[in-house]
Amino acid sequence: PVLLEIYERARKFMVSTGNTNQWTNGYPSREILTEDIEKKEMYVLVDEDGIQASFVFYCGIDPCYNKIYDGQWLNDEPYGVIHRIATRGLKKHMADIVLEYCESKIDNIRMDTHVDNKPMQNFMLKHGFKHVGTIYLKNGQSRLAFHCNLNKNTEVYEVDYADEVEEDYEDELVDDIDDGKYVVVKSNLSDDEIKDLLGRVRDNLNHMDECFAEMDRIREIFGW
C-alpha cells in the first residue's frame, strides 16, 4: 500500500507541474510494481519513520537504450539504470540519497524522462547528468535521454534481507542510523521486517556502547 500511495502522490505532483502525459492511467500499476519486486529491481529508502522513497535500479542493458536519436551516449561502458523515482514528500533530499546509493554501485548512470517533466530534468542536470539525445519506449513514446559518470561518495548501504545483516557492515549501518541518515533496502521486506531490522541495529549499538565502557574500565584498572 505504501508504494501505491507514493506513486499516486507522484502522479498528482506531475499534473501540478504541467506534466499531464507521463504517468497516466494509474501507471505504474500494482502489476508493474509487483514485477519490479520479483525481478529484485525495486528499492525503497527507509529511515526511522518508515519508507520515504521508492525507485527501480539495476545494472545491465535497457533495451530502450540500444538506439538513441539526435545524439549519442557518453560512452559504451557498463551502466546502471534508474527508473520510477518517487518520494512521499515528507522529507527533503530523498532523491539525492537515492542517487548517492546508485552511485555506490556503479559510476556510469543512464536515465530518461518525459519532455514535460521539468523537475526531473532539473534534478538530473543539477547532479551532473547531460541531455544526450532521445530514446523511444516500447509503446513508441519518446523520452529525453540523460547520462552521467558520477563521483563516488556515498554513505548509504544496501540490506537485502532483515535476517542477513552481515556483521562486517553492521557498525556502518549503526552509525548512519544513529546520525539520522538512511538505509536502502530491497522492497521485498515488509514494514514490520524493516522496523525489526532498525530495532536490531539499534540494539547492537547499545551493546557496543556497553562493551566499550567495560573496556575503558579495565584499561583504567590496569593502567593500560
C-alpha positions as a printed Julia matrix, in Angstrom:
224×3 Matrix{Float64}:
  0.0     0.0     0.0
  2.81    2.45    0.77
  4.28    2.07   -2.72
  0.89    2.7    -4.33
  0.46    5.82   -2.18
  3.92    7.09   -3.15
  3.21    6.75   -6.87
 -0.27    8.25   -6.53
  1.34   11.3    -4.93
  3.93   11.4    -7.73
  1.2    11.42  -10.4
 -0.56   14.32   -8.68
  2.72   16.22   -8.4
  3.38   15.72  -12.11
 -0.02   17.14  -13.0
  0.56   20.12  -10.71
  3.79   20.96  -12.56
  2.26   20.75  -16.03
  3.31   17.16  -16.77
 -0.04   15.54  -17.59
  1.1    12.95  -20.14
  3.81   10.87  -18.47
  2.34    8.6   -15.8
 -1.27    8.21  -16.96
 -3.97    5.61  -16.27
 -2.57    4.68  -12.87
  0.96    3.98  -14.08
  2.9     2.3   -12.59
  0.24   -0.26  -11.78
  0.29   -2.77   -8.95
  1.23   -5.43  -11.53
  4.23   -3.43  -12.75
  5.43   -2.8    -9.2
  4.99   -6.48   -8.35
  7.08   -7.41  -11.38
  9.78   -4.93  -10.33
  9.89   -6.54   -6.88
 10.01  -10.08   -8.29
 12.91   -9.06  -10.54
 14.66   -7.65   -7.43
 14.93   -4.24   -9.09
 12.6    -2.26   -6.81
 14.18   -0.49   -3.85
 12.84    1.66   -1.04
 14.55    4.34    1.02
 13.88    3.83    4.72
 14.54    5.79    7.89
 13.19    5.6    11.43
  9.84    6.94   10.21
  9.39    4.27    7.55
  9.54    4.26    3.75
 10.36    7.69    2.31
 11.02    6.94   -1.37
 11.0     4.16   -3.96
 12.84    3.57   -7.2
 13.85    0.94   -9.74
 17.57    0.34  -10.17
 19.63   -2.29  -11.94
 22.97   -2.66  -13.67
 22.51   -4.09  -17.14
 21.05   -3.44  -20.55
 17.88   -1.42  -21.03
 16.59   -2.46  -24.5
 15.09    1.0   -25.0
 18.59    2.47  -24.73
 20.06    0.38  -27.55
 19.07    3.03  -30.09
 19.42    6.73  -29.38
 18.39    9.55  -31.7
 19.53   13.17  -32.07
 22.7    12.43  -30.1
 24.72    9.65  -28.5
 25.52    8.18  -25.1
 28.65    9.47  -23.39
 30.27    6.02  -23.55
 29.55    2.35  -24.22
 30.74    1.14  -20.81
 28.54   -0.97  -18.48
 25.9     1.24  -16.9
 23.25    1.41  -14.23
 19.66    2.37  -14.94
 17.33    4.33  -12.66
 13.58    4.4   -13.29
 10.44    5.45  -11.42
 11.94    7.6    -8.65
  9.16    8.8    -6.35
  9.02   10.11   -2.78
  6.39   10.54   -0.09
  7.12   14.25    0.02
  7.57   14.24    3.79
 11.31   14.98    3.85
 13.76   16.85    1.67
 16.65   15.47   -0.41
 15.3    11.93   -0.68
 16.03   11.79   -4.42
 19.58   12.96   -3.68
 20.08    9.99   -1.36
 18.66    7.61   -3.97
 21.19    8.88   -6.48
 24.01    8.53   -3.96
 23.03    4.93   -3.37
 23.03    4.1    -7.09
 26.38    5.85   -7.38
 27.78    3.49   -4.74
 27.04    0.57   -7.08
 28.26    1.97  -10.41
 29.54    5.37  -11.52
 28.04    5.23  -15.01
 24.31    6.0   -14.86
 21.65    6.39  -17.58
 18.15    7.76  -17.08
 15.29    9.11  -19.16
 12.28   11.31  -18.57
  9.33   12.94  -20.3
  9.85   16.25  -22.12
  7.28   17.84  -19.77
  8.93   16.59  -16.59
 10.89   19.76  -15.85
 11.54   18.97  -12.15
 13.24   15.67  -13.04
 15.23   17.29  -15.85
 16.43   19.99  -13.46
 17.31   17.35  -10.86
 19.45   15.4   -13.31
 21.2    18.48  -14.67
 21.9    19.66  -11.11
 23.62   16.35  -10.4
 25.86   16.39  -13.46
 23.76   14.49  -15.97
 23.86   15.58  -19.6
 20.98   15.51  -22.05
 22.43   13.28  -24.76
 19.52   12.6   -27.11
 16.14   10.93  -27.41
 15.08    7.32  -26.84
 11.77    5.57  -27.54
  9.87    3.3   -25.18
  8.27    0.03  -26.23
  4.94    1.82  -26.65
  6.52    4.28  -29.1
  6.56    7.29  -26.79
  9.69    9.42  -26.8
 11.79   10.27  -23.76
 14.72   12.6   -23.2
 17.88   10.58  -22.52
 20.35   11.6   -19.81
 23.76   10.17  -18.96
 26.38   10.83  -16.29
 29.54    9.44  -14.73
 29.14   10.14  -11.03
 31.77   10.83   -8.4
 32.0     8.06   -5.82
 30.97    9.48   -2.48
 28.17    7.79   -0.56
 27.06    6.87    2.93
 24.12    4.64    2.01
 24.16    0.86    2.34
 22.05   -1.97    0.93
 20.5    -4.66    3.09
 18.91   -7.49    1.13
 17.03   -9.27    3.92
 16.37   -8.46    7.57
 17.88  -11.74    8.78
 21.04  -11.37    6.68
 22.66   -8.24    8.09
 26.33   -9.0     7.57
 28.48   -8.45   10.62
 31.18   -6.56    8.72
 28.92   -3.6     7.97
 26.59   -3.64   10.95
 28.73   -0.93   12.55
 28.41    1.28    9.45
 24.64    0.84    9.44
 24.51    1.71   13.12
 26.49    4.9    12.55
 24.24    6.0     9.71
 21.01    5.36   11.58
 22.34    6.99   14.75
 23.29   10.09   12.75
 19.78   10.35   11.29
 20.79    9.03    7.88
 19.1     6.4     5.78
 19.3     2.75    4.79
 18.33    1.44    1.35
 16.63   -1.94    1.43
 15.13   -4.26   -1.12
 11.39   -3.65   -1.24
 10.5    -7.32   -0.68
 10.87   -6.52    3.03
  7.6    -5.79    4.8
  7.19   -2.72    7.01
  7.41   -4.94   10.1
 10.65   -6.54    8.87
 12.15   -3.1     8.2
 11.22   -1.93   11.71
 12.72   -5.12   13.13
 15.93   -4.5    11.2
 16.25   -0.94   12.51
 15.47   -2.09   16.05
 18.1    -4.84   16.0
 20.72   -2.45   14.66
 19.98   -0.01   17.47
 20.21   -2.87   19.99
 23.59   -3.69   18.53
 24.64   -0.07   19.06
 23.64   -0.22   22.74
 25.54   -3.48   23.17
 28.64   -1.95   21.58
 28.46    1.02   23.97
 28.37   -1.37   26.94
 31.4    -3.28   25.62
 33.4    -0.1    25.05
 32.54    1.15   28.55
 33.74   -2.16   30.05
 36.98   -1.99   28.04
 37.62    1.55   29.27
 37.06    0.44   32.89
 39.53   -2.44   32.5
 42.13   -0.15   30.97
 41.73    2.23   33.9
 42.14   -0.54   36.49
 45.32   -1.92   34.91
 46.72    1.42   33.83
 46.74    0.5    30.12
